[in-house]
Amino acid sequence: MPILLENLVNALPKDTEEKVSSAKDRLRQRIRDILAEETRLFLQRKSRGPRGRTVPINVHVAVQAGLPEVLQPADKQSIEERHQISIMLAPFRQTLAALHESGQHTVEQLIPRLQQEPIAAGLLDGRERAVDIAREYANFLLTQLRQFELTRFILRVDQDVLGVYFDRSQNLFDDPEPCIELYWGVIGLVARDLGVEVSDLTYVVLAHEFGHAFTNAGIDAAGQWWKTTNFKRSDHELKEGLAQFYTELVCQRIEDIAPGALKAYRALLPYQPAAYQAHTRWTEFTTEHVRSAMLEARLFEPGAGVQEFEDCLCMEKRRLSANAEEGARAETE
């Protein structure tokens, strides 16, 4: 009988939803503050009317039960029954890997040393074979575990499924109303599969979705934002790449208060579709290069392509380098 994702969600620990909700409340404002600093964009608008008062944009963040719409059809969530053992073993992936690695090290390094020392003869007496047995058994279970990867199965749809970002405003050009939904069941399943804490993965997802909110609705010094129609028409790879770029920055900056977030980000990344790894091509560029190129791309009509953005990246790098060289020359004159 096929295994359904909704049944796996129902089998999660009962406090999973509370862990997601608590994590969201704990670092929501901190994540917003970091993104405002890194992007120098602000979630605020000038109100209409002669006085033009500045008002903040409230990003509605909800923790949702069930599965996102893209995972709800039966053919999107049905898993062959034979993969049950892999799903069961997944939470022990790191433990088994550590057991295999430490067993290997013990067999190759420690035991030969003990065998060379007459004083250590009483520590052997055939007991060392148990280490090899444990190492081989750990490797056997890891082989079984790798038969099916739940995280890869869930993320194969190439869309945000741990959380989603959308603009619920009816006006496609003005006054965006950014919304974020976190799917606690999917976060719980993926956290369990990767062997990371639910709260840490929640921080990663929240940072990613707020990354979308800032790049889309954040206002710059010139009062510009990424118009909703242009944002929607821009390359999926570009939007996800930018969100991922800022997610990594957030995880690095909250390491003092949430040290597991960066670990969760790095554990998740290899399983994510190609669009979510576009930012790994930008390692030669600084955060200022990315920020400047992003501001430029937001103005493209009717939307921006990832290649156009990367061309902007190269131009920004040359421009900022030229400015720095000019400044250095001016100081020496």
C-alpha positions in Angstrom: 0.0 0.0 0.0 1.5 3.4 -1.0 2.8 5.7 1.7 1.2 9.2 1.7 3.0 12.3 2.8 -0.1 13.4 4.8 0.2 10.1 6.8 3.8 10.8 7.5 2.9 14.3 8.7 0.3 12.8 11.0 2.9 10.6 12.5 5.2 13.5 13.4 5.7 14.4 17.1 2.8 16.3 18.4 4.9 19.3 19.3 6.2 19.9 15.8 3.7 22.6 15.0 4.5 24.4 18.2 8.3 24.3 17.5 7.7 25.9 14.1 5.5 28.6 15.5 7.8 29.3 18.4 10.8 29.6 16.1 8.9 31.9 13.8 8.1 34.2 16.7 11.5 34.1 18.2 13.6 35.3 15.3 11.1 36.9 12.9 12.1 40.5 13.8 15.8 39.6 13.9 15.6 38.2 10.4 13.8 41.2 9.1 16.4 43.5 10.7 19.3 41.6 9.1 17.7 41.7 5.7 17.0 45.4 6.0 20.7 45.9 6.8 22.0 43.6 4.0 19.7 44.8 1.3 19.3 48.4 2.5 15.7 48.0 1.5 12.8 48.7 3.8 9.3 47.2 4.1 7.5 50.5 4.2 5.5 52.8 2.0 4.5 56.4 1.9 0.8 56.7 2.5 -1.3 58.5 -0.2 -2.4 62.0 0.3 -0.6 65.4 0.6 1.4 64.6 3.8 2.8 61.3 2.5 3.4 59.7 5.9 5.7 56.7 5.9 4.0 53.5 7.1 5.4 50.1 7.6 4.4 47.1 5.6 3.1 44.3 7.8 4.2 40.9 6.3 1.6 38.4 7.4 3.3 35.2 8.5 1.1 32.2 9.1 1.9 28.6 10.2 -0.2 26.3 8.1 -1.3 22.7 8.7 -1.4 20.2 5.9 0.5 20.2 2.6 1.0 23.1 0.1 -1.3 22.9 -2.9 1.5 21.6 -5.2 2.0 18.5 -3.0 -1.7 17.7 -2.4 -2.5 15.6 -5.5 -2.1 11.9 -4.8 0.4 11.4 -7.5 2.6 14.1 -5.9 2.7 12.5 -2.4 2.5 8.7 -3.0 5.6 6.8 -2.0 6.1 3.1 -2.7 5.7 1.0 0.4 9.2 -0.6 -0.1 10.7 2.7 0.9 9.3 2.6 4.5 12.6 1.3 5.9 14.6 4.2 4.3 12.2 6.7 5.8 12.4 5.0 9.2 16.3 5.1 9.2 16.7 8.6 7.9 16.7 10.4 11.3 19.7 8.2 12.2 21.7 9.1 9.1 24.3 11.2 11.0 24.6 8.7 13.8 25.2 5.8 11.4 27.7 7.9 9.4 29.6 8.8 12.6 29.5 5.1 13.7 30.9 4.0 10.3 33.6 6.7 10.2 34.7 6.2 13.8 34.7 2.4 13.4 36.9 2.8 10.2 39.3 5.1 12.1 39.4 2.7 15.0 40.2 -0.3 12.8 42.8 1.5 10.7 44.5 3.6 13.4 43.9 2.5 17.0 43.8 -1.3 16.8 47.1 -1.6 14.9 48.7 0.6 17.6 47.3 -1.6 20.4 48.6 -4.7 18.6 52.1 -3.2 18.6 52.1 -2.7 22.4 52.5 -5.8 24.6 51.0 -3.9 27.5 47.8 -3.5 25.5 47.3 -7.2 24.7 44.6 -7.6 27.4 42.6 -4.9 25.6 42.3 -7.0 22.5 41.7 -10.7 22.9 39.4 -10.8 19.9 37.2 -8.0 21.2 38.4 -5.8 18.3 36.3 -7.8 15.9 33.2 -6.1 17.4 34.3 -2.8 16.1 34.5 -4.1 12.5 31.1 -5.7 12.9 29.6 -2.4 14.1 31.3 -0.5 11.2 30.0 -3.0 8.6 26.5 -2.9 10.1 26.4 0.9 10.1 27.4 0.8 6.4 24.7 -1.8 5.6 22.1 0.4 7.2 23.4 3.5 5.4 23.1 1.6 2.1 19.4 0.8 3.0 18.8 4.4 3.9 20.1 5.7 0.6 17.5 3.6 -1.4 15.1 6.5 -1.0 15.6 10.2 0.1 12.4 11.7 1.4 13.7 15.3 1.2 14.6 14.9 -2.5 11.2 13.4 -3.2 9.5 16.3 -1.5 11.6 19.0 -3.2 11.4 17.5 -6.7 8.5 19.8 -7.6 10.9 22.8 -8.0 8.8 25.2 -6.0 8.7 26.5 -2.4 7.0 23.7 -0.4 8.4 24.2 3.1 7.0 27.7 3.0 5.6 30.0 0.3 5.7 33.8 -0.4 3.0 35.6 -2.3 1.5 39.1 -2.7 -2.2 39.1 -1.9 -2.8 42.6 -3.1 -5.3 43.1 -6.0 -3.3 46.1 -7.3 -0.5 44.7 -9.4 1.7 47.8 -9.3 1.1 49.6 -5.9 0.8 48.8 -2.2 1.9 45.2 -2.2 0.7 43.0 0.7 3.4 40.4 1.2 2.4 37.1 2.9 4.4 34.1 4.1 3.0 30.7 4.9 5.1 28.1 6.7 4.0 24.5 6.3 4.9 22.9 9.7 4.3 19.4 8.5 6.7 19.6 5.6 9.3 21.4 7.7 8.9 18.6 10.3 9.4 15.8 7.7 12.4 17.4 6.1 14.0 18.2 9.5 13.5 14.6 10.6 14.9 13.3 7.3 18.0 15.5 7.4 18.6 15.0 11.1 18.4 18.8 11.9 16.3 20.6 14.5 12.8 21.7 13.5 13.5 25.2 14.8 16.7 25.5 12.9 15.0 24.5 9.6 12.2 27.0 10.4 14.7 29.8 10.6 16.1 28.8 7.2 12.6 28.7 5.6 11.6 32.0 7.2 14.8 33.7 6.0 14.2 32.5 2.5 10.6 33.7 2.3 11.5 37.0 3.9 14.2 37.2 1.2 11.5 37.1 -1.4 9.5 39.8 0.6 12.4 42.2 0.7 13.6 41.7 -2.9 10.0 42.1 -4.1 8.4 44.7 -1.8 11.4 46.4 -0.2 11.7 50.1 -1.0 15.1 51.6 -1.9 16.5 55.1 -1.4 14.8 56.2 -4.6 11.4 55.0 -3.5 11.4 52.0 -6.0 10.4 48.4 -5.4 10.1 45.4 -7.7 6.7 45.9 -9.3 4.5 42.8 -8.8 3.9 42.1 -12.5 7.6 42.4 -13.2 8.5 40.2 -10.2 6.1 37.5 -11.3 7.5 37.6 -14.9 11.1 37.4 -13.8 13.1 34.2 -14.0 12.3 31.7 -11.3 16.0 31.0 -11.1 16.8 34.7 -10.4 14.1 35.1 -7.7 15.1 31.9 -5.9 18.8 32.6 -6.3 18.4 36.0 -4.6 16.3 34.5 -1.8 18.9 31.8 -1.2 21.8 34.3 -1.3 20.2 36.3 1.5 19.1 33.2 3.4 22.8 32.2 3.7 23.7 35.6 4.9 21.0 35.5 7.6 22.1 32.1 8.8 25.7 33.3 9.1 24.6 36.3 11.1 22.3 34.5 13.5 24.9 31.8 14.3 25.5 33.3 17.7 21.9 32.7 18.8 20.9 29.9 16.4 24.1 27.9 15.6 22.1 25.1 14.0 20.5 27.3 11.3 23.6 27.4 9.1 24.0 23.6 9.5 20.3 23.1 8.4 20.8 25.5 5.4 23.9 23.5 4.3 22.2 20.1 4.9 19.1 21.2 2.8 21.0 22.9 -0.1 22.2 19.7 -2.0 18.6 18.4 -2.2 17.2 21.6 -3.6 16.5 22.0 -7.3 18.9 23.9 -9.6 17.1 27.2 -9.3 17.7 27.3 -5.6 21.5 26.9 -6.2 21.9 29.7 -8.7 23.6 31.8 -6.0 26.5 29.4 -5.7 27.7 30.8 -9.1 28.0 34.3 -7.5 30.8 33.5 -5.0 33.3 35.9 -6.7 30.9 38.8 -6.0 30.5 40.8 -2.8 27.2 41.4 -1.1 27.3 45.0 -2.5 27.7 43.6 -6.1 24.6 41.5 -5.6 22.6 44.3 -4.0 23.4 46.8 -6.7 22.7 44.3 -9.5 19.4 43.3 -7.8 18.3 46.9 -7.6 19.1 47.3 -11.4 17.3 44.1 -12.3 14.1 45.2 -10.4 13.7 47.9 -12.9 13.7 45.7 -16.0 10.5 45.5 -18.1 8.5 43.3 -18.3 10.8 41.3 -16.0 14.4 40.3 -15.4 16.2 37.2 -16.6 19.0 35.5 -14.6 21.5 36.1 -17.4 20.7 39.8 -17.4 21.2 39.9 -13.6 24.5 38.2 -13.9 25.6 40.6 -16.6 24.7 43.4 -14.1 26.8 41.6 -11.5 29.8 41.7 -13.7 29.3 45.4 -14.6 28.8 46.3 -10.9 32.1 44.5 -10.0 33.9 46.4 -12.7 32.3 49.7 -11.7 33.0 49.4 -8.0 36.6 48.2 -8.7 37.2 51.2 -11.0 35.8 53.6 -8.3 38.1 52.0 -5.7 41.1 52.5 -8.0 40.1 56.1 -8.7 39.8 56.7 -5.0 43.2 55.2 -4.2 44.8 57.3 -6.9 43.2 60.4 -5.5 44.6 59.7 -2.0 48.1 59.4 -3.3 48.1 62.6 -5.3 
